[in-house]
Amino acid sequence: MTNCPLQFVQVTKRFISGGMQVQAVKNLDLSLTAGSITGLLGPDGAGKTTLIRLATGLLSPDTGKILVFGVDSQKDAACIQTMTGYMPQHFGLYEDLTVRENFDLYAALQGLSIQKSDARQRELLNLTGLGPFATRRVGDLSGGMKQKLALACTLLRTPRLLLLDEPTVGIDPISRRELWEIIKNIKNAGSTVLISTAYFDETERCDEVIILHEGKLLKQQTPDAFRSSLVNRTYLVTESHISRRHLQKQLHDRDQILDARITAEGIRVLCKDNPPHPQTGENWKSVTPSFEDVFVDLLGKKTEAHEKTLQIHQTSPSQLIKTKTVIEIKNLSRAFGSFLAVKNISFDVKTGEIFGLLGANGAGKTTTFRMLCGLLAPSSGSLQVAGVDMHHASTIARARIGYVSQKFSLYGNLSTLQNLQFFSAAYGLYGKEMKNRIGLVINEFELNHYKNVNADTLPLGIKQRLALACALLHEPAILFLDEPTSGVDPLARREFWQRINDLAERGVTVLITTHFMDEAEYCDNLVLMSMGEILAQGTPQKIRAKARDEMHPEPDMNDAFIHLIQQHEAKVRKFNEY
């Protein structure tokens, strides 16, 4: 055996999808350094999951050779599987079993003796912080706890090579930080880690980063080496007389600017080469390149969402709502038996506002969303949406609402076109009107290539694009988005937010939950929830200011999220102990 943990030599892998041959991996050459953490990035369909499954020996290459510590995957896949740990995107935890029972099941599947299994389980329960929850049913755990348990089950037999396929998707920043502490401990114990991720900040924790595109290796090098190529091309632009959203649109439309995105401080700009001459009132400041800038420079292209969105909304949705306050919540609560999931919360949302709900897994965000959409009745309090009391006339309000749920809720055995036809009929669209609306959203969301492809087989980014298209078919005045970008690749997220900003400019009111803290900066106002309660609300600047201290004189939204929630949880623990 050699010391090289993983080596691909001219590897190709093809699949048949929708009757067409797809080359998921194309003549791929790469190798990993022993004892390192290597990040794997790329847009949807780049070949990341295929690469990881090939490395486990679960797939065989069509051409080329894959070596794991010198062992050929085609000659001895069983040996490779004893040296590797693999956590897929959807790890198969059994939700009716307890934490301990899941451990026991996976230990038996991995052939561990009871003595070895018990000792390793105690170690992993301590490492993951799941010790106090060992007898809890997995279905009752938060999303972050489930991911930590899934990783722990993968680690029952200590792997020499650990392969993680987007393990942090859909979990809050605190849980992500805890998962990364576990991953660092694994590396420090001598294992090599390959991890695919949709979070740019996670690439900064890696020793090397691999970027794939259309099955090909674009680049493999350290994060510092990637960033060094963009010196003198990244700037922070501010303008005091217009909103950040308007400034972003103006900058985005200039030929010399490749990318413009909203941040806490202003608009971050990536130039194609030299910066354009600043216009009157603009302040340009050179800033250090980030990995997001690198990714956009390698793979990005300017979207045309501004022009397309105008085609969808021929009339301003704001005409549908006569009052300035479109959503009004007062003392809203929701109980499930003796458990109070939402506790006496109050907030207002204005017409054309992007309003964010932030919080840890289990904070009550989705429960609040379901009440707002009329899918769940409140236990107490008042709730008005579009001037309608949701206690008595939720059906009327739902006609004005578009909803994208946390878990993809379209029909997997129907094609893209069939899903659009079904939801058009559900929203009361028929005949010529249905045909016109479907044609518009297919064009807007670039779905023509996928019209006859079943939703189950679509890449995640395309699924989310289809879900948003279905939600917009009836031109809703209010759009509810429950973690719509979870698991979606960075370029698709950027395109998605371009559309959302344009919809808000047209008067559509948007409520959104997200675990991407950079997305929180796109919101006009936010509510931060923990354990069913509101900890803070206001503009992103106001939320960040609440976390300012000596250690974080200029906190970003991630700092604010962690600080405020941990502070609240500490108070609750202290109260309970008292």
PyMOL commands that set and color helices and strands:
alter all, ss='L'
color gray80, all
select helices_A, chain A and resi 48-56+77-83+99-109+114-128+131-133+138-140+143-154+173-188+200-203+223-228+244-252+291-299+305-312+317-320+365-372+394-398+416-426+431-444+448-450+455-457+460-471+490-505+517-520+540-545+557-577
alter helices_A, ss='H'
color red, helices_A
select strands_A, chain A and resi 7-17+20-31+37-41+63-68+71-72+84-87+161-165+192-196+208-213+216-221+234-238+257-262+267-271+283-286+325-336+339-350+354-359+380-385+388-389+401-404+478-482+509-513+525-530+533-538
alter strands_A, ss='S'
color yellow, strands_A
deselect
rebuild
show_as cartoon
